[in-house]
Amino acid sequence: MFRKFGLSMFSRRRFLGDALAAMGAASASGLTTRVLASEKMIKIGFLAPLTGPVAAWGKPGLDGCQIWAEWINAAGGVKLADGNYTVEFVGYDNEYDPAKARTGATKLVREDGVKFIMMLGGDTWPGAQPVADKTGMLFSTLLPSDLGPDTGTLLAPAEVHPIYNVTGVEWLAENKPDLKTAVMCAQDDALGLPSVATYLAAFEAAGIEMQDAPLLFDPATTDFAPVVTKLLSTNPQIVCLDTCYSDYVHPIAEQLFQQGYEGQIISCTADFYDQMIEKTSVEFMEGFVFQFPDFDDPALNADGINFANPNKFFEEYNKRHPGEWGAVSWEYAAIMDLWKAAAEKAGSAEPDAVLAAMKEGGKGLHAFGEADWWGKDLFGIDNALVGNWPVVVIEGGKARIKGFKSIPEWYAKHGDLLKKHMAAYGQMWDQRA
């Protein structure tokens, strides 16, 4: 994205250095970062679960955005045609409830005057969509399964959940070819079902046998001992935790440990994995495969990474919010990088102008490399930014990126397989519509 808009990787890192220096000067002089940038302000809506069982995919993202805003404001803000603007985030806790998402979207647009609204998506998007349709507001989601031909102002610019999960299975098949059998569990909801379909396609493409149908549990489940007992009844080599919420991944992992499982575990996320290690052991968690890195990872300092100074961001985040780094801590901030670059190119923060600038040319620089605006074949609209995604493995108690794999390359080979499984679970865009 920054090369596209005339900012090199070197310039991005120099820009961050200037921003940090400005923050230090602001602190020393007693000035706020908002005053340093300008008196003009752009408000950005953050409409996500900030409390409740899904809060781990909302609140850490807002915390990361606050760091992003401080750095950007300290460096002069967002530079538009009529001057510089600071950025302020307005949070609204939708508690992962569609009705509250609609109320929140209406408030953010009508009362707060936001120019862009970021969401987790999933079950809450149907609540917000009527507001998007009526107002033309630009929204983002972390779940491209929300997309459809009628969601023209909804973008999935940070992650392509659940399609990136194929990369973990592909890596596992290449690096541990002796593993040939798997079982899977997931909560029965808008996050779990498309992910189940994706993992099924990935396992089939890799030649790994599913020993039983995916075990779908009620999202209200609190006792996971019977779930794990059922999973282990076929003596699988791989246990897949799909896109289970962290409130499920932790007790499932603990039950796998207590019930003596010694095989491979693969999951979309492993938020707060240090807590899982404390409840199990370093040896038990060794080799756990998932999809979200710690941003102190040396691999994120390579050319082509489009997140400014990830190591410093990780350090600052953990200083402010120790023990709270998770899958979404960086994602909403990465979306804001894309939004800022597009707004500055357009010279305007108006939703239609930013949308046009962001999608111009059909490509953008995603956090993990150049990516394509894609998705019509699967989602009915090319509003998902798709490219490479990291495969992360826990080694010696620490998450490490083992490589970046291409989602488009996998889809070019196995797209029909994915659509077959998506259709079987009613997750194709025309079925959801």
C-alpha positions in Angstrom: 0.0 0.0 0.0 2.7 2.5 0.9 4.7 1.8 -2.2 1.6 2.2 -4.2 1.0 5.7 -2.7 4.7 6.7 -3.1 6.0 5.8 0.4 8.9 3.3 0.4 9.6 0.8 3.1 12.6 3.0 4.2 10.4 6.0 4.3 7.8 4.2 6.4 10.3 3.3 9.0 11.8 6.8 9.0 8.2 8.1 9.3 7.6 6.0 12.4 10.9 7.2 13.9 9.7 10.8 13.3 6.4 9.9 14.9 8.0 8.4 18.0 10.3 11.4 18.3 7.3 13.7 18.0 5.5 11.8 20.8 8.5 12.3 23.0 8.7 16.0 22.3 4.9 16.3 23.0 5.3 14.6 26.3 8.2 16.7 27.3 6.5 20.0 26.4 3.1 19.0 27.9 1.4 19.3 24.6 -1.2 16.7 23.5 -0.6 14.8 20.3 -3.9 16.2 18.9 -2.7 19.8 19.2 0.6 18.8 17.6 -1.2 17.5 14.5 -4.0 20.1 14.1 -7.3 21.3 15.4 -9.2 19.3 12.8 -10.4 15.8 13.6 -11.7 12.7 11.9 -13.6 10.3 14.0 -13.4 6.5 13.2 -16.0 4.1 14.6 -15.0 0.9 16.3 -18.1 -1.3 16.5 -17.1 -4.6 18.0 -17.5 -6.8 21.1 -15.6 -5.1 23.9 -17.1 -7.3 26.6 -18.4 -10.9 26.8 -17.0 -14.2 25.3 -16.0 -12.6 22.0 -14.2 -9.6 23.5 -10.8 -11.1 22.7 -11.5 -10.3 19.0 -12.6 -6.8 19.7 -11.1 -4.9 22.7 -7.4 -5.7 21.9 -8.0 -4.3 18.4 -9.2 -1.0 19.9 -6.2 -0.9 22.2 -4.0 -1.3 19.2 -5.8 1.5 17.3 -5.2 3.9 20.2 -1.4 3.3 19.8 -1.8 3.8 16.0 -3.7 7.1 16.5 -1.1 8.5 18.9 1.8 7.7 16.5 -0.1 9.1 13.5 -1.3 12.2 15.3 2.2 12.9 16.6 3.6 12.8 13.1 1.1 15.3 11.8 -2.1 13.4 11.4 -3.9 12.5 8.2 -2.9 14.9 5.4 -6.0 15.8 3.3 -6.6 18.4 0.6 -7.9 21.0 3.1 -5.3 20.4 5.8 -4.1 18.0 8.4 -6.5 16.1 10.7 -6.0 14.1 13.9 -7.8 10.8 14.3 -10.0 9.8 17.2 -11.6 6.4 17.7 -15.1 6.2 19.0 -15.8 2.7 20.5 -19.2 1.0 20.8 -19.6 -2.3 22.5 -22.0 -4.4 20.4 -21.4 -7.4 22.7 -21.5 -9.6 19.5 -25.3 -8.9 19.3 -26.9 -8.0 15.9 -29.5 -5.6 17.5 -26.8 -3.8 19.4 -24.6 -3.6 16.3 -27.5 -1.8 14.5 -28.0 0.6 17.4 -24.2 1.2 17.5 -23.9 1.8 13.8 -26.7 4.3 13.8 -25.2 6.2 16.8 -21.7 6.3 15.2 -23.0 7.7 11.9 -25.8 10.0 13.1 -24.5 11.3 16.4 -20.7 10.9 16.3 -20.2 11.7 12.6 -17.7 9.0 11.9 -16.2 8.6 8.4 -15.4 4.9 8.6 -16.6 2.0 10.9 -14.5 -1.1 11.7 -16.2 -4.3 12.8 -15.3 -7.9 13.7 -18.3 -8.9 11.6 -19.9 -12.4 11.7 -23.2 -12.5 13.5 -23.2 -8.7 14.0 -22.9 -7.7 10.4 -26.6 -8.3 9.5 -27.5 -5.8 12.2 -25.3 -3.1 10.8 -25.9 -3.7 7.1 -29.2 -1.8 6.9 -27.3 1.3 8.2 -24.6 0.8 5.6 -27.2 0.4 2.9 -29.1 3.6 3.9 -26.1 5.9 4.6 -23.4 4.6 2.2 -21.0 4.4 5.2 -17.8 2.5 4.6 -17.4 -0.5 6.9 -14.7 -3.1 7.3 -15.0 -6.7 8.6 -12.5 -9.3 9.7 -14.8 -12.0 8.2 -15.1 -11.9 4.4 -17.9 -14.5 4.7 -19.9 -11.4 5.5 -19.4 -10.2 1.9 -22.0 -10.5 -0.9 -22.9 -8.8 -4.1 -25.1 -6.3 -2.1 -22.3 -5.3 0.3 -20.6 -2.7 -1.9 -19.4 -0.6 1.0 -18.1 -3.5 3.2 -14.4 -4.4 2.8 -12.3 -7.3 4.3 -8.9 -5.6 4.0 -7.0 -7.2 6.9 -7.7 -10.9 7.0 -9.6 -13.4 4.9 -11.1 -15.5 7.6 -11.5 -18.4 7.2 -9.7 -18.9 3.9 -6.2 -18.3 5.3 -6.6 -21.5 7.5 -5.7 -23.6 4.4 -2.1 -22.3 4.7 -1.6 -24.0 8.1 -2.9 -27.3 6.9 -0.8 -27.1 3.7 2.3 -26.4 5.8 1.5 -29.2 8.1 1.1 -31.7 5.2 4.4 -30.6 3.8 6.4 -30.7 7.0 4.8 -33.6 8.8 3.6 -35.9 6.0 3.2 -38.9 8.4 0.1 -37.3 9.9 -2.8 -38.7 8.0 -5.9 -38.6 10.3 -7.8 -35.7 11.9 -10.8 -34.7 13.9 -12.3 -31.3 14.4 -14.6 -29.3 16.7 -16.2 -25.9 16.4 -18.9 -23.7 17.9 -22.0 -23.8 15.7 -22.2 -20.1 14.6 -21.2 -17.7 11.8 -17.5 -17.9 12.7 -17.4 -21.7 13.2 -19.3 -23.0 10.1 -17.4 -21.4 7.3 -14.1 -22.3 9.0 -15.2 -25.9 9.3 -15.9 -25.9 5.6 -12.4 -24.4 4.9 -10.6 -26.9 7.1 -12.4 -29.8 5.5 -11.3 -28.6 2.0 -7.8 -28.1 3.2 -7.5 -31.5 4.8 -9.0 -33.2 1.7 -6.6 -31.3 -0.5 -3.7 -32.4 1.7 -4.8 -36.1 1.6 -5.6 -36.1 5.4 -8.6 -38.2 6.4 -11.3 -36.9 8.6 -12.1 -39.7 11.0 -15.6 -38.3 11.9 -17.9 -35.5 11.0 -16.9 -32.2 12.6 -18.2 -32.0 16.2 -20.3 -28.8 16.4 -21.1 -27.7 19.9 -23.5 -25.1 21.2 -21.8 -21.7 21.8 -23.2 -21.8 25.4 -21.0 -24.9 26.2 -18.9 -24.6 29.3 -17.9 -28.2 30.0 -15.5 -29.4 27.3 -14.6 -32.7 28.8 -17.2 -34.7 26.9 -16.3 -32.8 23.7 -12.7 -33.8 24.0 -13.5 -37.4 25.0 -15.6 -37.7 21.8 -12.8 -36.1 19.7 -10.2 -38.6 21.0 -12.4 -41.7 20.7 -11.0 -42.4 17.2 -7.3 -41.9 18.3 -6.6 -39.2 15.7 -3.1 -37.9 14.8 -4.4 -34.3 14.4 -7.0 -32.4 16.5 -8.3 -29.3 14.8 -9.9 -26.6 16.9 -11.2 -24.7 13.9 -11.9 -21.0 14.7 -13.0 -21.6 18.3 -13.1 -18.5 20.5 -10.2 -18.3 23.0 -12.8 -19.0 25.8 -13.1 -22.4 24.1 -9.6 -23.0 22.9 -8.2 -22.8 26.4 -10.4 -25.3 28.1 -10.2 -27.7 25.1 -6.4 -27.6 25.2 -6.5 -28.2 28.9 -8.8 -31.2 28.5 -6.6 -32.6 25.7 -3.7 -32.4 28.1 -5.6 -33.9 31.0 -6.9 -36.7 28.8 -3.4 -37.6 27.7 -3.4 -36.5 24.1 0.1 -36.4 22.6 -0.6 -35.7 19.0 -0.7 -32.6 16.7 -3.0 -29.6 17.4 -3.9 -27.1 14.8 -6.2 -24.0 15.3 -7.0 -20.8 13.7 -5.9 -18.8 16.8 -4.0 -19.4 20.0 -4.6 -16.1 21.8 -2.9 -15.8 25.1 -1.0 -19.1 24.5 1.2 -18.4 27.4 -1.8 -19.1 29.6 -2.4 -22.4 27.9 1.2 -23.3 28.5 0.8 -22.5 32.2 -2.2 -24.8 32.4 -0.6 -27.6 30.4 3.2 -27.7 29.7 5.8 -26.4 27.3 6.1 -29.9 25.9 2.4 -30.3 25.4 2.1 -27.1 23.4 5.2 -27.8 21.3 4.4 -27.8 17.6 0.9 -26.2 18.0 0.1 -24.7 14.6 -2.0 -21.5 14.2 -2.2 -18.4 12.1 -1.4 -15.3 14.1 2.2 -14.2 14.9 3.6 -12.2 17.8 4.9 -9.0 16.2 8.3 -9.3 17.8 9.0 -12.1 15.2 12.2 -11.5 13.2 10.3 -12.6 10.1 8.2 -9.4 10.2 11.3 -7.3 9.6 11.8 -8.6 6.1 11.2 -6.6 2.9 7.6 -6.7 1.7 6.1 -6.5 5.2 3.7 -3.5 5.2 3.2 -2.9 8.9 5.4 0.0 10.2 7.9 -1.2 12.9 6.0 -4.2 14.1 8.5 -5.0 16.8 8.1 -1.5 18.4 4.4 -1.8 18.1 4.5 -5.2 19.9 6.7 -3.7 22.6 4.5 -0.7 23.2 1.3 -2.8 23.1 2.6 -5.2 25.7 3.9 -2.4 27.9 0.4 -0.9 28.1 -1.6 -4.1 28.0 0.6 -6.9 29.4 -0.7 -10.4 28.6 -3.4 -9.2 26.3 -1.7 -9.5 22.8 -3.9 -11.6 20.6 -5.0 -12.3 17.0 -6.6 -8.9 16.4 -4.3 -6.6 18.4 -2.6 -5.5 15.1 -5.4 -6.1 12.5 -7.6 -3.1 13.0 -4.4 -0.9 13.1 -3.4 -2.5 9.8 -6.8 -1.6 8.3 -6.2 2.0 9.4 -2.9 2.1 7.5 -4.8 1.2 4.3 -7.6 3.7 5.1 -5.1 6.5 5.8 -3.1 5.9 2.6 -6.4 5.9 0.6 -7.7 9.0 2.3 -4.5 10.9 1.6 -4.5 9.8 -2.0 -8.1 10.9 -2.4 -7.5 14.1 -0.5 -10.7 13.3 1.4 -12.0 11.2 4.3 -15.5 10.8 2.7 -16.4 7.1 2.5 -17.0 7.0 -1.3 -13.7 8.7 -2.1 -11.7 6.5 0.3 -13.3 3.3 -1.1 -12.5 4.3 -4.7 -8.9 5.2 -3.8 -8.4 2.0 -1.8 -9.5 -0.3 -4.6 -7.9 1.5 -7.5 -5.9 -0.8 -9.7 -7.3 -3.9 -8.0 -4.3 -4.3 -5.7 -3.0 -3.1 -2.4 -0.1 -3.8 0.0 -1.5 -6.0 2.7 0.3 -6.3 6.0 2.1 -9.4 4.8 2.8 -8.4 1.2 1.2 -7.3 -2.1 -2.4 -8.6 -2.4 -5.3 -8.6 -4.8 -8.8 -7.3 -4.3 -10.5 -10.6 -4.8 -13.5 -12.7 -3.8 -16.2 -12.6 -6.5 -16.0 -16.3 -7.2 -16.5 -17.2 -3.5 -18.1 -14.1 -2.0 -19.9 -12.6 -4.9 -17.8 -9.4 -4.8 -14.1 -8.5 -5.0 -13.9 -6.7 -1.7 -11.4 -9.0 0.1 -7.7 -8.2 0.0 -6.0 -11.6 -0.4 -2.4 -12.5 -0.6 0.1 -14.3 1.6 -0.5 -15.3 5.2 1.9 -16.6 7.9 2.0 -20.0 9.4 2.9 -19.9 13.1 4.2 -22.7 15.3 4.9 -22.7 19.0 8.5 -23.8 19.6 10.0 -23.9 23.1 7.1 -21.9 24.5 7.3 -19.1 21.9 5.3 -18.5 18.7 7.4 -18.3 15.6 6.5 -17.7 11.9 7.6 -20.7 9.9 6.8 -19.3 6.5 4.3 -17.3 4.4 2.0 -19.2 2.1 -0.1 -17.9 -0.8 -3.9 -18.1 -0.4 -4.5 -17.3 -4.1 -2.1 -20.1 -5.2 -3.9 -22.6 -3.0 -7.3 -21.4 -4.3 -6.2 -21.7 -7.9 -5.5 -25.4 -7.3 -8.4 -26.3 -4.9 -11.1 -23.6 -5.3 -13.7 -26.1 -6.5 -13.0 -28.2 -3.4 -13.5 -25.2 -1.1 -16.8 -24.2 -2.8 -18.0 -27.8 -2.5 -17.5 -27.8 1.3 -18.8 -24.2 1.7 -22.0 -25.2 -0.2 -22.4 -28.3 2.0 -22.5 -26.0 5.1 -24.7 -23.4 3.4 -21.9 -20.8 3.4 -21.7 -19.7 -0.2 -22.8 -16.1 -0.7 -26.0 -17.0 -2.6 -27.0 -19.5 0.1 -26.5 -16.9 2.8 -28.4 -14.3 0.9 
